[in-house]
Structure formats: structure tokens, C-alpha cells
Amino acid sequence: MSQLQTQQEKSTSMLDRFLGGVERLGNKLPDPFMLFVYLSLFIIGISFAVNQFGVTVEHPGTGEELAIKSLLSGEGIEFILTSMLTNFTGFAPLGLVLAMMLGIGLADKVGLIEAGIKKTILNAPKALITYAVVGTGILGNLASDAAFVIVPPLAAMIFYTVGRHPLAGLAAGFAGVGAGFTANVIVAGTDALLSGIATEAIKPFDESLIVTPVDNYYFMVVSVFILAVVGALITEKIIEPRLGTYKGKVDKELEEPNPLESKGLRNAVLAGLAYLILLAVGVFWPDSILRNEDGGLVPSLFLTAIVPITLFFFIVVGVAYGVTVGKIKNTADVPKLMTESMKDMAGYIVLIFAAAQFIAYFNWSNLGIWIAVNGAGFLESMNLTGIPGIIGFVLLAAVLNLIIFSGSAQWALMAPIFIPMFWMLDYHPAFIQAAFRIADSSTNIITPLNPYIIVVLAFMKDYDKKAGLGTLIALMLPYSLIFLGVWIILLVIFALGGIPIGPGVEMMIK
């Protein structure tokens, strides 16, 4: 056995032990819903304990002296009982995400998104296949988790067909879908979900400050193209040389979109273009109500209404495709398909009920303000108020993502603490949200708690029967680490260059 082989075995063994530890730790955590139930109980208990010491904090915005209020007091129990429903129904992300998923879910249920993914990858020139695979995987988050079971196996089959190693294609597809999950060129449900939670987190400090679904848009659009290139280079320069030549044989065939699906895609594109042209006319029409009084777009009704505007776009293209392929035969089919898409959101709705209570208790007790003020003071004392502090936050979020796979659950946990803390240092909440997003996405593909890792591993075994979880994680580790590093550099460039990460949004609050 060569020294190189011995070193590789040691490295793999260390990786397996580390990932095994992560998996065991993560498996000891409760379900995200119960996690927020336990955290709510913890907040109730800690608010009572801190209240006994008469702790107060000065509100950074109003200068008012606030006491830590006990949730076990008469006033606190009344708040818990009377606010439970409004905490849930008034939680900003709930309506935003459900509205977005009515449109995106319709497009998904009629088969538009899957057909579009297939068409994009299959029609790519051979020299650009890797870029198309990674880029399509990144954009595939429009289909939410469905992209995990569409893109990787399709990419593996395409690589196999053109004589390249199929596991390299699978890795590239999985990297795009998982590690690039948060980026896109279209406002998606993820944008609505995270911005809603961020708005709730900053509300006790500044009610006028709203994080909109487009506040990270410029940064995420740039990220799509940079990550597509980086992911392709990792595949071709690191992964494929490591895998070598594939000598196996599989009995699989590519399933290209049939003529009817291709016609549906054409009609969907035409309908989408017509909608966008009509929207552009509405925006740039003289004295358009979609612009502000000065004729600008920041702020404007156009940006405020971006969720319904995006919702109608997906309804238009979804209906055009669905009618063409026969998935929509009458008007009753539209709400029926929307209902099916809402069934997929049941778990999210249940989670939000618990998360909304936790955030409401955290804010009502004034513990959030107390932690933010003292946390900001600690960062200042440690001289971590600049880019190093942001990078530290990114790395912390990346590590936590290894044991809390749900991005919405992790953000609902971190946002009430870190958004106010960095707001005290004049950082815009949307910038902190962008920092969280790059951390959350980058490590998606190496956490054993990702339920789709097992699905991708099953696809992997079609080409390599001996492949195990450690094999897959080791294959994905270069993507995870390099994506995270490149994304941090990109965030720093935006920050130091004063480049807006979204319409009118920079690193610091103006």
C-alpha cells in the first residue's frame, strides 16, 4: 500500500469520525417544532429568573429604561394566552411564503419547473454542460426540495452519456441545488421567508425598518453566475481528476421533454415575456403609480408589491404550460393544483406556529433588547465590529447548519439575537440576512442531517455499489468549503465597495 493511499484512508477515516459525531449530535436534537417549544419554555423560565434581579436595559432607539418582564407574572400569562393566535397569524413570513407558493407550487405541479430544468441541461453545448448543471441546480430552488431529486440524477446521466464520470455530474448537480440553494435570479419563496423573519426580529427596535424579499436580490443574482463558474471549475479541476475514468455500465436512458412538453415550455416563455413586457410598461409609464413621487424605484409600490407581482408571474406561466400539456383542462384545475402545493407546506405552517411564539416571547420579555445591547457592547470591546465580526457570524451559522438543517428554523433562532446585535452597530438587517444565507447554503451538502443526502446516495449507488455516506460527503466537501470561501469574499467585496446588495440596501444603515 502506497503512502498516498495510507494518507487518503486516514483522511477519510478522520472525516467519517467527524461527520459521524455531527450526525450523532444532530440526531439528539428534537424536531424543529419541538425545539421551538422547548426554547419558548426556556424563555419563560429565564425571563422569570432575570426579572427577580431587577435587570433593566436602555432601549437604543428611544432611550427608555426597560425592565426584563417575567412571562410567569400575571401580565406575562395574559400575554401568552391572548397573543397566541395573533403571534401566528400576524407572523410576517407566513402570508408571504404561502402566497408565493400558490404561484410557484402551481408551476411545479403542472410540471413546468421540471421540464424547464431538463430542457436547460439537455440543450447545453458539451463544453458548457458542467456550467449548465451547476447553474440549473442553483436556479432549481424555485422548485424547493424537488430540485434535490430532479437535478443530481439527471446530471449524472448526462455526464455518463457524453463519456464523463457520472458521479462528477451528480456531485455538480447536488452542489448547485444544495450549496447554492439560496441564490437565484427570480424572487423565490426563500426570499419571502427569510425577509419576513428578519422584519419580525428588528420590529422591537425599529418598526419602520422592513426587510423586503428583494433586499438581497443584487447579491444573489451575482452569486448565481459566480457560483456556477466556481462549481464547474471544482468539478472539472478537482472532482473529475480525483474520480478518474468511469468504467462501469448502467442501463439508463435520458428522458428528454416530449413534443407536447416542449410546446408547453415555449408557450410558458411567451406568456412570461408578455407579462414582463406589460409589467415594464406599467413601471416606466409616465407618472406610474408603481414608482415613487420622484420617479424612482427605491422605495416604490413596485418593490413593496414584489410578492404579488411574482405570484402573478408564476400563475401566468404555470397556467400557460398546464393548459398546453393538458394538466389544466378547466378553471377548477387551477385551485386544485394550488391546493396540492399547499399540502407540501403543512410542515412549514406547523413549524411557524411554534417559531412565532418563541420570537414573540423573546421580544415581549425585553430579553432580545437586553442581549442585543450587551452583545453589541461585547463585540465593541473585542473590536469585532467590522468585517471580522461578520465573518465570525458566517462561520458560526455554517457550523450550526450542520446540526440544524432547516434554514427557516435556524434563521428564526438566530435572527432575533444577531439582527438586533448588529443593528446596534449600524449594520442593515438585510446584510446580516445575506451573511446568514451564504453560511446556511454552503454546508447543506455535507451535513448528515440533510434528508436528501440519503436520496442522492441512492442515486450514487446506481453507478458505484460500494459508495457510502462518507464517500458522498468527501466528494461534496470541496464544493462546500470553496463555495463558503468564495461567498465570504464576495460579501466582503460588496461591503467594502459600497455595492448595494439589493435596491437601496448596503452594509450599513444610512
DARAVEN-V647869 format. One record per residue. RES is the residue in three letters. SS is DSSP state (~ for helix, > for strand, _ for the rest). PHI is phi in radians with two decimals (none if undefined). Layout:
res={RES/RES}
ss={SS/SS}
phi={PHI/PHI}
This chain:
res={MET/SER/GLN/LEU/GLN/THR/GLN/GLN/GLU/LYS/SER/THR/SER/MET/LEU/ASP/ARG/PHE/LEU/GLY/GLY/VAL/GLU/ARG/LEU/GLY/ASN/LYS/LEU/PRO/ASP/PRO/PHE/MET/LEU/PHE/VAL/TYR/LEU/SER/LEU/PHE/ILE/ILE/GLY/ILE/SER/PHE/ALA/VAL/ASN/GLN/PHE/GLY/VAL/THR/VAL/GLU/HIS/PRO/GLY/THR/GLY/GLU/GLU/LEU/ALA/ILE/LYS/SER/LEU/LEU/SER/GLY/GLU/GLY/ILE/GLU/PHE/ILE/LEU/THR/SER/MET/LEU/THR/ASN/PHE/THR/GLY/PHE/ALA/PRO/LEU/GLY/LEU/VAL/LEU/ALA/MET/MET/LEU/GLY/ILE/GLY/LEU/ALA/ASP/LYS/VAL/GLY/LEU/ILE/GLU/ALA/GLY/ILE/LYS/LYS/THR/ILE/LEU/ASN/ALA/PRO/LYS/ALA/LEU/ILE/THR/TYR/ALA/VAL/VAL/GLY/THR/GLY/ILE/LEU/GLY/ASN/LEU/ALA/SER/ASP/ALA/ALA/PHE/VAL/ILE/VAL/PRO/PRO/LEU/ALA/ALA/MET/ILE/PHE/TYR/THR/VAL/GLY/ARG/HIS/PRO/LEU/ALA/GLY/LEU/ALA/ALA/GLY/PHE/ALA/GLY/VAL/GLY/ALA/GLY/PHE/THR/ALA/ASN/VAL/ILE/VAL/ALA/GLY/THR/ASP/ALA/LEU/LEU/SER/GLY/ILE/ALA/THR/GLU/ALA/ILE/LYS/PRO/PHE/ASP/GLU/SER/LEU/ILE/VAL/THR/PRO/VAL/ASP/ASN/TYR/TYR/PHE/MET/VAL/VAL/SER/VAL/PHE/ILE/LEU/ALA/VAL/VAL/GLY/ALA/LEU/ILE/THR/GLU/LYS/ILE/ILE/GLU/PRO/ARG/LEU/GLY/THR/TYR/LYS/GLY/LYS/VAL/ASP/LYS/GLU/LEU/GLU/GLU/PRO/ASN/PRO/LEU/GLU/SER/LYS/GLY/LEU/ARG/ASN/ALA/VAL/LEU/ALA/GLY/LEU/ALA/TYR/LEU/ILE/LEU/LEU/ALA/VAL/GLY/VAL/PHE/TRP/PRO/ASP/SER/ILE/LEU/ARG/ASN/GLU/ASP/GLY/GLY/LEU/VAL/PRO/SER/LEU/PHE/LEU/THR/ALA/ILE/VAL/PRO/ILE/THR/LEU/PHE/PHE/PHE/ILE/VAL/VAL/GLY/VAL/ALA/TYR/GLY/VAL/THR/VAL/GLY/LYS/ILE/LYS/ASN/THR/ALA/ASP/VAL/PRO/LYS/LEU/MET/THR/GLU/SER/MET/LYS/ASP/MET/ALA/GLY/TYR/ILE/VAL/LEU/ILE/PHE/ALA/ALA/ALA/GLN/PHE/ILE/ALA/TYR/PHE/ASN/TRP/SER/ASN/LEU/GLY/ILE/TRP/ILE/ALA/VAL/ASN/GLY/ALA/GLY/PHE/LEU/GLU/SER/MET/ASN/LEU/THR/GLY/ILE/PRO/GLY/ILE/ILE/GLY/PHE/VAL/LEU/LEU/ALA/ALA/VAL/LEU/ASN/LEU/ILE/ILE/PHE/SER/GLY/SER/ALA/GLN/TRP/ALA/LEU/MET/ALA/PRO/ILE/PHE/ILE/PRO/MET/PHE/TRP/MET/LEU/ASP/TYR/HIS/PRO/ALA/PHE/ILE/GLN/ALA/ALA/PHE/ARG/ILE/ALA/ASP/SER/SER/THR/ASN/ILE/ILE/THR/PRO/LEU/ASN/PRO/TYR/ILE/ILE/VAL/VAL/LEU/ALA/PHE/MET/LYS/ASP/TYR/ASP/LYS/LYS/ALA/GLY/LEU/GLY/THR/LEU/ILE/ALA/LEU/MET/LEU/PRO/TYR/SER/LEU/ILE/PHE/LEU/GLY/VAL/TRP/ILE/ILE/LEU/LEU/VAL/ILE/PHE/ALA/LEU/GLY/GLY/ILE/PRO/ILE/GLY/PRO/GLY/VAL/GLU/MET/MET/ILE/LYS}
ss={_/_/~/~/~/~/~/~/~/~/~/~/~/~/~/~/~/~/~/~/~/~/~/~/~/~/~/~/_/_/_/~/~/~/~/~/~/~/~/~/~/~/~/~/~/~/~/~/~/~/~/_/_/_/_/>/>/>/_/_/_/_/_/_/>/>/>/_/_/_/_/_/_/~/~/~/~/~/~/~/~/~/~/~/~/~/~/~/~/_/_/~/~/~/~/~/~/~/~/~/~/~/~/~/~/~/~/~/~/_/_/~/~/~/~/~/~/~/~/~/~/~/_/_/_/~/~/~/~/~/~/~/~/~/~/~/~/~/~/~/~/~/~/_/_/~/~/~/~/~/~/~/~/~/~/~/~/~/~/~/~/_/_/_/_/~/~/~/~/~/~/~/~/~/~/~/~/~/~/_/_/_/_/_/_/_/_/_/~/~/~/~/~/~/~/~/~/~/~/~/~/~/_/_/_/_/_/_/_/_/_/_/_/_/_/_/~/~/~/~/~/~/~/~/~/~/~/~/~/~/~/~/~/~/~/~/~/~/~/~/~/~/~/_/_/_/_/_/_/_/_/_/_/_/_/_/_/_/~/~/~/~/~/~/~/~/~/~/~/~/~/~/~/~/~/~/~/~/~/~/~/~/~/~/_/_/_/_/_/_/_/_/_/_/_/_/_/_/_/_/~/~/~/~/_/~/~/~/~/~/~/~/~/~/~/~/~/~/~/~/~/~/~/~/~/_/_/_/_/_/~/~/~/~/~/~/~/~/~/~/~/~/~/_/_/~/~/~/~/~/~/~/~/~/~/~/~/~/~/~/~/~/~/~/_/_/~/~/~/~/~/~/~/~/~/~/~/~/~/~/~/_/_/_/_/_/~/~/~/~/~/~/~/~/~/~/~/~/~/~/_/_/_/_/_/_/~/~/~/~/~/~/~/~/~/~/~/~/~/~/~/~/~/_/_/_/>/_/~/~/~/~/~/~/~/~/~/~/~/~/~/~/_/_/_/_/_/_/_/_/~/~/~/~/~/~/~/~/~/~/~/_/_/_/_/_/_/_/~/~/~/~/~/~/~/~/~/~/~/~/~/~/~/~/~/~/~/~/~/~/~/~/~/~/~/~/_/_/_/_/_/>/_/_/>/_/_/>/_/_}
phi={none/-1.29/-1.10/-1.10/-1.09/-1.09/-1.10/-1.13/-1.14/-1.10/-1.10/-1.10/-1.10/-1.10/-1.11/-1.07/-1.16/-1.10/-1.17/-1.11/-1.12/-1.07/-1.13/-1.14/-1.13/-1.12/-1.20/-1.40/-1.27/-1.28/-0.95/-0.89/-1.08/-1.19/-1.02/-1.28/-1.10/-1.14/-1.15/-1.11/-1.12/-1.11/-1.09/-1.04/-1.19/-1.22/-1.14/-1.14/-1.12/-1.18/-1.06/-1.11/-1.65/1.12/-1.22/-2.25/-2.58/-1.52/-1.11/-1.15/-1.60/-1.78/1.40/-1.26/-1.45/-1.97/-1.60/-1.25/-1.63/-1.51/-1.37/-1.72/-1.43/-1.02/-1.12/-1.18/-1.10/-1.10/-1.08/-1.01/-1.32/-1.54/-1.78/-0.98/-1.25/-1.22/-1.01/-1.37/-1.22/-1.62/-1.25/-0.90/-1.15/-1.04/-1.14/-1.05/-1.22/-1.11/-1.13/-1.06/-1.28/-1.06/-1.40/-1.13/-1.10/-1.08/-1.08/-1.26/-1.18/-1.41/1.66/-1.11/-1.16/-1.11/-1.13/-1.13/-1.11/-1.07/-1.09/-1.12/-1.26/-1.18/-1.58/-1.26/-1.03/-0.96/-1.18/-1.92/-1.01/-1.08/-1.12/-1.16/-1.12/-1.14/-1.11/-1.16/-1.06/-1.08/-1.22/-1.14/-1.14/-1.02/-1.53/0.99/-1.19/-1.06/-1.10/-1.12/-1.80/-1.82/-1.26/-0.98/-1.16/-1.14/-1.13/-1.07/-1.16/-1.15/-1.06/-1.09/-1.12/-1.61/1.50/-1.83/-1.19/-1.09/-1.22/-1.20/-1.16/-1.06/-1.12/-1.10/-1.16/-1.16/-1.11/-1.10/-1.18/-1.49/-1.28/-1.82/-0.97/-1.46/-1.52/-3.00/-1.79/-2.12/-1.08/-2.11/-1.07/-1.05/-1.07/-1.17/-1.11/-1.19/-1.16/-1.15/-1.16/-1.10/-1.10/-1.08/-1.21/-1.62/-0.94/-1.12/-1.77/-2.67/-1.19/-1.44/-1.55/-2.11/-1.63/-1.67/-1.11/-1.82/-1.21/-1.92/-1.07/-1.05/-1.11/-1.28/-1.15/-1.07/-1.06/-0.97/-1.26/-1.17/-1.19/-1.09/-1.20/-1.07/-1.08/-1.16/-1.17/-1.06/-1.07/-1.43/-1.73/-2.05/-1.25/-1.11/-1.06/-1.20/-1.35/1.35/-1.51/-1.48/-1.95/-1.43/-2.32/-2.30/-1.73/-2.34/-2.29/-1.30/-1.88/-1.34/-0.98/-1.28/-0.96/-1.18/-1.16/-1.11/-1.13/-1.09/-1.08/-1.06/-1.16/-1.14/-1.12/-1.11/-1.13/-1.12/-1.11/-1.07/-1.12/-1.16/-1.13/-1.09/-1.14/-1.07/-1.09/-1.12/-1.32/-1.69/-1.12/-0.93/1.05/-1.09/-1.23/-1.32/-1.82/-1.44/-1.09/-1.58/1.51/-1.62/-1.94/-2.21/-1.46/-2.90/-1.11/-1.02/-1.25/-1.10/-1.73/-1.10/-1.16/-1.11/-1.08/-1.18/-0.98/-1.13/-1.06/-1.21/-1.14/-1.07/-1.24/-1.14/-1.16/-1.04/-1.23/-1.06/-1.14/-1.13/-1.55/1.56/-1.33/-2.06/-1.78/-2.66/-1.10/-1.17/-1.22/-1.12/-1.12/-1.11/-1.20/-1.11/-1.09/-1.08/-1.19/-1.21/-1.05/-1.20/-1.64/-1.02/-1.09/-1.12/-1.09/-1.10/-1.07/-1.09/-1.02/-1.27/-1.12/-1.11/-1.17/-1.01/-1.14/-1.12/-1.12/-1.06/-1.29/-1.09/-1.28/1.26/-1.12/-1.07/-1.14/-1.07/-1.16/-1.10/-1.10/-1.26/-1.17/-1.13/-1.10/-1.13/-1.07/-1.14/-1.15/-1.59/1.01/-1.94/-1.65/-1.85/-1.02/-1.01/-1.13/-1.16/-1.10/-1.06/-1.11/-1.05/-1.15/-1.09/-1.11/-1.12/-1.19/-1.08/-1.15/-1.20/-2.03/-2.20/-1.20/-1.15/-1.11/-1.17/-1.16/-1.17/-1.19/-1.12/-1.42/-1.52/-1.01/-1.09/-1.63/-1.51/-1.10/-1.10/-1.08/-1.35/-1.07/-1.06/-1.75/1.33/-1.48/-1.24/-0.95/-1.17/-1.23/-1.14/-1.09/-1.09/-1.09/-1.14/-1.08/-1.22/-1.25/-1.09/-1.29/-1.03/-1.72/-1.01/-1.58/-2.13/-1.51/-1.12/-1.49/-1.21/-1.09/-1.48/-1.09/-1.15/-1.12/-1.13/-1.08/-1.12/-1.10/-1.09/-1.17/-1.10/-1.92/-2.53/-1.10/-1.51/-1.11/-2.22/-1.04/-1.09/-1.07/-1.15/-1.09/-1.08/-1.16/-1.58/-1.02/-1.02/-1.07/-1.06/-1.20/-1.25/-1.00/-1.08/-1.10/-1.12/-1.15/-1.11/-1.06/-1.10/-1.09/-1.13/-1.08/-1.06/-1.18/-1.25/-1.49/1.14/-1.47/-1.08/-1.54/-2.85/-0.97/1.30/-2.04/-2.06/-1.07/-1.77/-1.27/-1.32}
